[in-house]
Amino acid sequence: MNKCKNNESCRRLDGASGRLRLQGIYRVRLGERQGQRIWLVDGARVARYIYPAFIMGGNDQRYRFNPDDEVWIDNRIGIDELEYTIAHELIERKLMRERGYSYGRAHEAGLALEQRMRKRDEMRVLRREKTSALPVGGVYRSFLRTRKGVKIWIVDGPKVRRHLDGDFCFAGHGYKYDFIPRDEIWLDSAMSVEQAHFALMHEYAERLMSEKGLGYDVAYPQSLALEMEERERQELLSLRHELKLDPVRYGVRERGVRR
């Protein structure tokens, strides 16, 4: 059994039940999908202290240590994998729980869904590239969503830095960079899914202020302050959530269970 080092207690075992208390695992809550709370978790800590093979994501049907009605997303993955991973975990959970699928069969169905989504996104990117005025192609990677008329795209960050602006770091909008359309926000595909959550909040707020006529010297620090507030809010939300959780079991399931 691995133990935390340097007095860093990420888990606490109940000797009588052999169960585990989750500590230092949760990072960011992303909301709900299909009745499931979507959480970004510290994938490195889960792999180090709970289950070494943990990667990409998990759900309460596959993992015994995954609390009920939660989908875990590994915070190590890139932002361009987020929607595929959420969809995979949701369908995998549904098939294991409601249809009695084995994990292997449900996992394959999840991969098939991912492939359909990737193909759909590929076609959408091709359509967007045809209307783009950029001097280089292949910048757009996938469409994330629209928020109040602003289209949020994941783009090939290295290609942007190589061909458009070497100072493009993580994210940007059309009031900051002249090569980004005014109604778009770009997120760097090289960015982690956790960083993307905060970067998007920052860019959206900064863009809104810029649209209203505020200069960058005002919009940037105000947006940064909002970003820092969100980081603190998520930290407190995670701590409170962990304090309310009952101890969980180790291990995995090969078939789902109805509750």
N, C-alpha and C positions, 0 to 999 in steps of 0.2 A: 504494500500500500504506500503510495507516495505521500509525503508530508510537505506542507508549505514551508518555505525557507524565510529567514530574516523576519520572523514574527509576522509574516504576511499570511493571515488566516483567510484563505479563500473558501474553506469548507470546514464543517464541524460534524463529526460523526456521533450519532447516538449509539452508545455501546450496546444497549439492550436490543434495539431493533435493527442495528446495522444500516440505518438509513443515513442520508446525506442532507446537510443543510447547504443550500446554494448561497454563496457569498462572493461578491466581486465578479459576478458573471454577467449581469445585465448592463447594457450600455445606452440604448435608445429605443423608445417605443415609437413605432411608426403608425399606430392606429389599429384598425380591425379590418379583416376580410373574412367573409363567410362565417361570422361568429367567432373567429379566432383572433386573439391578440397577437400582433406581429411585433416581435422584439429583435433588435440587433443585440447579439451577445458576443462576449469576448471569446472568439473561437480558439485562440491560443491557450487560454486558461481552461476551457472545457476539455481540450485535447490533452493538456498537461495533467489535470487533476481529476477528471471524471471519465473520459472515454477517448483514448488516443486516436481512434479512427474518425472522430468527428470532423466533418468538413462540409462547407457550403450551407447546410441547414438541417433542420430536424423538426419533428412533430411528436405529439403525445402518443401516437400509435406505435411508432417505431422505437422511440427511446423511453425507457421507464423513468429516467431522471428528468424528462421534459414535462413540466407541469401541465395539467389538463387545460385544454382549450388555448394553448399557446403554440405559435410557430416561431421557431428560432431561426435567425439568419446570421450566419458567420460574418462578423465584422471585418474579416480579412479579405472578403471577395471584392471585386471591382464593381463600380456602380452599374456597368452595363449588364451584370448578371443578376441584378436584384429582382426584376419582374419575373424572369424565368424561374428563379429559385423559389420565390413565393408561390407561383402557380404550381410548380412541381410538388412542393410540400403539401399544399392544399388538396391536390387530386390524390396524392399518395395516401394521405390521412383518410380521405373520404372512402377510397376503395378498400382500405384495410378495415376500417370501422364498419362500413355499411354493407359491403359485399363479401367480407371475409377473405379478401385477397391475401396471399402471402406477401411478405415484404418485397421479395424479388419481383413478383408479378406487378405489384403496385408501383415499384420503382421504375420498371420498364415503361409502364404507362405514363409516368411522370416525364421520363426522357422523351417519349414520343410527343407529348404535349409541348415540351420545350422546343423540339424541332419544328413543329408547326408554327409556334410563335416566332421563332428565329426567321423562318421563311417569310412570314408575314411582314416582319420588320425589315427584312432585306428588300422586299418589294417596295415598301414605303420609302426607304432610303433612296432607292433608285429613282422613284418619282420626284423626290425632293432634289436630288442632285441634278436632274434635268432642268429644273427651274432656277438653279443656283447661279449667281453671277461671280462666284469665287474663281480665282485664276488657277486653282488646282482642284482636281476631283478627289473623291474618296474621303472627304472630311467628315461627313455625317456617318454615325454608326447605328444609332437607334433612337426612336422617338419615345420619350418618357411619358409626358402628359401635357395637357393644356391647363393653365391656371389663369382664369380671368382674362382670357384672350392672349396670353403670352404662351408661346410654344416652347417647351423645354426639350432640348435635344442633347443626346450624348454624342460627343464628337471625338475624333481621333486626335487626342492631345499632342502626341509627338509630331504628327503631320502638321498641325496648326503651328507648332513652334518651329518646325523646319521650313515651312513655306510662307506663313503669314505673319507671325509675330513670335520671336523667341522668348518674349516675356509673358506669354499667355500661360498662366499658372492656375490650374484647377477649374476655373469658371470665369464666365464673362457674359456681358449683355451688349445690346446694340448701341447704348448710350456711352459705353466705355470703349468699345472697339468698333472702328468704322467698317470692318469686314463682316460683322455680325448684323443681320437684319434687326431692325428696331423692335420687332414683335417676337424676338427669340432670346432665350437664355441658353448658353452652352455649358455643359458639364464635361470635364475632361475624363475620358475613358480610363485614364491611368489612375484615377482617384478611387480611394476605398469607399465602400458604401456608407461607412460611418461619417467620413469627412464630407461626403456629398450631401448628407442631410443638412449639415450646418452651412455648407457653401451655398446651397440652393436658397436657404432662408436669407442669407446675406445678400446674394445677388438680386433676389426678387425685391427686397426692401430697397437696395441701392438703386435699382432700375426705376422703381416707383418714384423715389425722390428726385432722380435725374429727370424723369418725365415731367415732373412738376416744376422743373427749372432750377433746382438746387445744384450747386456746383459739386464737383467730386470731393473737394476739400471739406465739404459739409456732409455729403451723402455717405462717404466711406466711413468716417468715425461713428456716425450714428448707426449705420448698418452693423459695424463691428460690435458696438455695444449690445445690439439686439442679438447678435450671434452668441456673445458671451453669456447673456441672460438665458438663452436657450440651452447652452451647454450646462449651466448650473441647474436649470430646471430638470433636465434629463438625468443629471447625476442624482438629484434628490428623489426624483420619481423612481429611479432604479433602486436606490437604497430602501425606500419605503416599501417597494414591491417585495424585495427580498425578505424584509422583516416580517411580512404577512404570510409568506409561504410556509406550508408544512414541509417537513423533511421528505425527501424523495428517495426512490430506490435506484440502485445501479442497474446497468444492463440494457439489453435490447429485446424486442419482441419479433418473432417471425410472422405472427398473425395478430391482427388487431383485436380489440376488445370493446364491447358495448358497455356504456356506463349509464 
